[in-house]
Amino acid sequence: MPGRISDAEFEKDTARILDDVIETGIPIEVERRGRRLVISPVELHRKLERLEEHAGFLIGDPDDIVHIDWSKEWRPSL
């Protein structure tokens, strides 16, 4: 969902706002004379490109985890 600003705010700080759109890939809506305009980068950022690495999480193919044989370790409580 894009952020929304007034045309006066856009005019006042155009360069910073454009830089933010480029950096984040998040579009911005500018309202002018009762109409909304969207400023959006042509090259869309993929959300996965912005993920940060977290220690302790598995890295690999999720299908490999699904097909692990747990029958030797699993002990149902009766």
ChimeraX commands (.cxc) that place a marker at each C-alpha (Angstrom):
marker #1 position 0.00,0.00,0.00 radius 0.5
marker #1 position 1.55,3.29,-1.00 radius 0.5
marker #1 position 1.96,6.16,1.40 radius 0.5
marker #1 position -0.05,9.30,0.75 radius 0.5
marker #1 position 1.11,12.91,0.86 radius 0.5
marker #1 position -0.21,16.28,-0.27 radius 0.5
marker #1 position 1.14,18.11,-3.29 radius 0.5
marker #1 position 2.48,20.84,-0.98 radius 0.5
marker #1 position 4.51,18.29,0.97 radius 0.5
marker #1 position 5.76,16.73,-2.27 radius 0.5
marker #1 position 6.77,20.12,-3.64 radius 0.5
marker #1 position 8.58,21.01,-0.42 radius 0.5
marker #1 position 10.66,17.82,-0.22 radius 0.5
marker #1 position 10.62,16.31,-3.73 radius 0.5
marker #1 position 14.19,15.00,-3.83 radius 0.5
marker #1 position 13.95,13.18,-0.49 radius 0.5
marker #1 position 10.59,11.65,-1.35 radius 0.5
marker #1 position 11.82,10.42,-4.73 radius 0.5
marker #1 position 14.95,8.99,-3.10 radius 0.5
marker #1 position 12.76,7.14,-0.57 radius 0.5
marker #1 position 10.70,5.59,-3.39 radius 0.5
marker #1 position 13.89,4.50,-5.16 radius 0.5
marker #1 position 15.42,3.09,-1.96 radius 0.5
marker #1 position 12.39,1.21,-0.66 radius 0.5
marker #1 position 10.54,0.41,-3.88 radius 0.5
marker #1 position 7.33,1.49,-2.14 radius 0.5
marker #1 position 5.12,3.75,-4.28 radius 0.5
marker #1 position 3.83,7.07,-2.96 radius 0.5
marker #1 position 0.50,8.73,-3.71 radius 0.5
marker #1 position 0.42,12.48,-4.23 radius 0.5
marker #1 position -2.93,14.21,-4.05 radius 0.5
marker #1 position -3.32,17.27,-6.28 radius 0.5
marker #1 position -6.55,19.13,-7.05 radius 0.5
marker #1 position -8.62,16.25,-5.70 radius 0.5
marker #1 position -6.90,13.64,-7.86 radius 0.5
marker #1 position -4.40,11.02,-6.80 radius 0.5
marker #1 position -1.17,10.35,-8.67 radius 0.5
marker #1 position 1.14,7.45,-7.93 radius 0.5
marker #1 position 4.92,7.73,-8.11 radius 0.5
marker #1 position 6.40,4.26,-8.42 radius 0.5
marker #1 position 9.73,2.85,-9.56 radius 0.5
marker #1 position 9.64,1.11,-12.94 radius 0.5
marker #1 position 11.87,-1.69,-11.65 radius 0.5
marker #1 position 9.94,-3.31,-8.84 radius 0.5
marker #1 position 11.87,-4.45,-5.78 radius 0.5
marker #1 position 11.29,-8.04,-4.83 radius 0.5
marker #1 position 10.36,-8.39,-1.16 radius 0.5
marker #1 position 12.77,-11.29,-0.82 radius 0.5
marker #1 position 15.68,-9.04,-1.80 radius 0.5
marker #1 position 15.07,-6.94,1.31 radius 0.5
marker #1 position 15.12,-9.82,3.79 radius 0.5
marker #1 position 17.77,-9.74,6.48 radius 0.5
marker #1 position 19.68,-12.85,7.50 radius 0.5
marker #1 position 18.73,-14.32,10.89 radius 0.5
marker #1 position 21.10,-16.65,12.71 radius 0.5
marker #1 position 19.65,-19.99,13.74 radius 0.5
marker #1 position 17.19,-20.29,10.89 radius 0.5
marker #1 position 17.37,-23.05,8.33 radius 0.5
marker #1 position 18.74,-22.25,4.93 radius 0.5
marker #1 position 17.87,-24.52,2.07 radius 0.5
marker #1 position 15.06,-26.14,0.18 radius 0.5
marker #1 position 11.87,-26.54,2.27 radius 0.5
marker #1 position 11.04,-29.73,0.38 radius 0.5
marker #1 position 14.13,-31.34,1.93 radius 0.5
marker #1 position 12.68,-30.75,5.41 radius 0.5
marker #1 position 9.26,-32.14,4.51 radius 0.5
marker #1 position 10.72,-35.46,3.38 radius 0.5
marker #1 position 12.88,-36.14,6.46 radius 0.5
marker #1 position 12.20,-39.52,8.07 radius 0.5
marker #1 position 11.49,-38.78,11.75 radius 0.5
marker #1 position 10.24,-42.29,12.60 radius 0.5
marker #1 position 13.42,-43.22,14.56 radius 0.5
marker #1 position 13.29,-40.07,16.74 radius 0.5
marker #1 position 9.54,-39.78,17.23 radius 0.5
marker #1 position 8.20,-41.36,20.41 radius 0.5
marker #1 position 4.48,-40.85,20.88 radius 0.5
marker #1 position 3.39,-40.37,24.46 radius 0.5
marker #1 position 0.74,-42.90,25.41 radius 0.5
marker link #1:1,2 radius 0.2
marker link #1:2,3 radius 0.2
marker link #1:3,4 radius 0.2
marker link #1:4,5 radius 0.2
marker link #1:5,6 radius 0.2
marker link #1:6,7 radius 0.2
marker link #1:7,8 radius 0.2
marker link #1:8,9 radius 0.2
marker link #1:9,10 radius 0.2
marker link #1:10,11 radius 0.2
marker link #1:11,12 radius 0.2
marker link #1:12,13 radius 0.2
marker link #1:13,14 radius 0.2
marker link #1:14,15 radius 0.2
marker link #1:15,16 radius 0.2
marker link #1:16,17 radius 0.2
marker link #1:17,18 radius 0.2
marker link #1:18,19 radius 0.2
marker link #1:19,20 radius 0.2
marker link #1:20,21 radius 0.2
marker link #1:21,22 radius 0.2
marker link #1:22,23 radius 0.2
marker link #1:23,24 radius 0.2
marker link #1:24,25 radius 0.2
marker link #1:25,26 radius 0.2
marker link #1:26,27 radius 0.2
marker link #1:27,28 radius 0.2
marker link #1:28,29 radius 0.2
marker link #1:29,30 radius 0.2
marker link #1:30,31 radius 0.2
marker link #1:31,32 radius 0.2
marker link #1:32,33 radius 0.2
marker link #1:33,34 radius 0.2
marker link #1:34,35 radius 0.2
marker link #1:35,36 radius 0.2
marker link #1:36,37 radius 0.2
marker link #1:37,38 radius 0.2
marker link #1:38,39 radius 0.2
marker link #1:39,40 radius 0.2
marker link #1:40,41 radius 0.2
marker link #1:41,42 radius 0.2
marker link #1:42,43 radius 0.2
marker link #1:43,44 radius 0.2
marker link #1:44,45 radius 0.2
marker link #1:45,46 radius 0.2
marker link #1:46,47 radius 0.2
marker link #1:47,48 radius 0.2
marker link #1:48,49 radius 0.2
marker link #1:49,50 radius 0.2
marker link #1:50,51 radius 0.2
marker link #1:51,52 radius 0.2
marker link #1:52,53 radius 0.2
marker link #1:53,54 radius 0.2
marker link #1:54,55 radius 0.2
marker link #1:55,56 radius 0.2
marker link #1:56,57 radius 0.2
marker link #1:57,58 radius 0.2
marker link #1:58,59 radius 0.2
marker link #1:59,60 radius 0.2
marker link #1:60,61 radius 0.2
marker link #1:61,62 radius 0.2
marker link #1:62,63 radius 0.2
marker link #1:63,64 radius 0.2
marker link #1:64,65 radius 0.2
marker link #1:65,66 radius 0.2
marker link #1:66,67 radius 0.2
marker link #1:67,68 radius 0.2
marker link #1:68,69 radius 0.2
marker link #1:69,70 radius 0.2
marker link #1:70,71 radius 0.2
marker link #1:71,72 radius 0.2
marker link #1:72,73 radius 0.2
marker link #1:73,74 radius 0.2
marker link #1:74,75 radius 0.2
marker link #1:75,76 radius 0.2
marker link #1:76,77 radius 0.2
marker link #1:77,78 radius 0.2
view
